[in-house]
Amino acid sequence: MAKDAVSFVKIQSSQSYSQTVGALKQAVSSNRLMVMGHINQANVLSMTGLKLAGAESFLVGNPQMGKKAFSMNPAVGTVIPARIYIWSNQGKVWIGYFKPSSLMTAISPKFAKMGGMFDMKLHAIATQAAR
């Protein structure tokens, strides 16, 4: 991977939109992380007249990991908590996120190990939620 390259992960869910949202919340909790914020983009964009079948972002993290990361370099706040996005398009439901390691190491190479561990957590969460 080239320096500062960004990696996007996209997984198709085998469940309905609402089932995927519920499964994501459960998977976040079972992986010892927490939803620290939520944006219902479908609702917000409906104010413009755009009707989406589903579009929500979840900010996911762990305060203890955050404490360590922010102590290393506060600029990591641009990356964590990580954003996991669930959307519906043409009858299919998707879960997507940017690999934290690709974003965190753009801030500092010192985040390589932590970012890699966070990559594995997000992959586990997205895969569990998509089943």
N, C-alpha and C positions, 0 to 999 in steps of 0.2 A: 504494500500500500504506500502510495506517495505521502510525503510529509504533509500534514494538515488535511489529508483526505477525509471526507465525511462518509460514513456508512449508514445507509437506511435499511431497516429491516421491515418487511411486510409479510404478514401471515394471514391466510384466509381462515376464517372461523367456520366450523361445521354447524354452528348454532345460529339462532335468530339474533337480531341486534340486541334486544333486551336481555336475552340469555347470556350473550357475550359480555355485556356490561356487568351483569351480576357475577359471572364467572371471573371476570377480571378483578373485581373488588375482593372476591374470595381468594384468588390466587395471590394478590398483593399481600393480604394478611397472612396467608399460610407460608409465605416466603419471608416473613418477619420484616416487612416494609409497611408503610402506611400511605394512604392517599392524603396528600397534604393540601391539595387544591383540585378544583374541578371547574371546567368551562363547558357549558352546553352550547356549542357553536351553532347547532341546528336552530335552537331557540333564538339566539341572538340574530342570526342571519335571516330568520323569518321576518324580522322587522323591516328588512329591505325588500321583502316580497319573494326571496329565494326560499324554496321549499326543499329541504333535504330529508331523506329518509332516516338519517341519523348521522350525527357528527358531534363527538364529545372528546375532550382531552382531560386526562388525569395526570396530576403532578404527583409523582411517586418517589419516596425516599425513606431514609432512616436518619433520625436526628443524631444518633451517635456517629454514624459514618459522616454525616454533614459536619459535625463538630471537628472531626479529624481533617476533613478536606478543606474546610474554611480556614483552619489553623495553618494549613500548608500554603494556601493561596486563596484569598477571598474572591478572586475573579471567577472561581469555580461556581459561584452563584449564578452565572449565566448558563450553566449546564444542569446543576442539581438544585432542586429535585428534578428527576428526569420526566419528560413528557411522553405519555403513551396515548396514542390517538386511536379511537375506534370510529369507523365510518361505514356507511352502507352505500353501495353503488351498484345499480342494475341488478338488484336482488341478492347481491353477495355482501358479506360482512367481512371487514378487514381490521386487523390490528397492526399499527405501525409505530415505529420509534427510531430515533437516531441512536446508534451505538454510543453509549456514554464515553467509552474509551477513545473513540475517534475525536470527540469534542474536548474531553478533559486533557488529552495529551497535546492538543493544540494550544492549551493554556500553559502547560508545563509537562515535560517528559516524566517528571516525578509522579504523575498521576497514572502511569501505565498499569501498574499492578492493581490499584484500586479500581481504575476504569474497567479493566478486564474482569474483575470480580463482579462489578455492577452489570457488565454485559451479560454474564452468565445468569444473574438474577432476573434481568428483564426478559431474557430468552425463556427461562423457566416459566415466568409469569405469563408471557404471551402464548406460549405453547399450551399451558394448562387452560387458559381462558378460551382458546380456540377449539378445544376438543368437543 
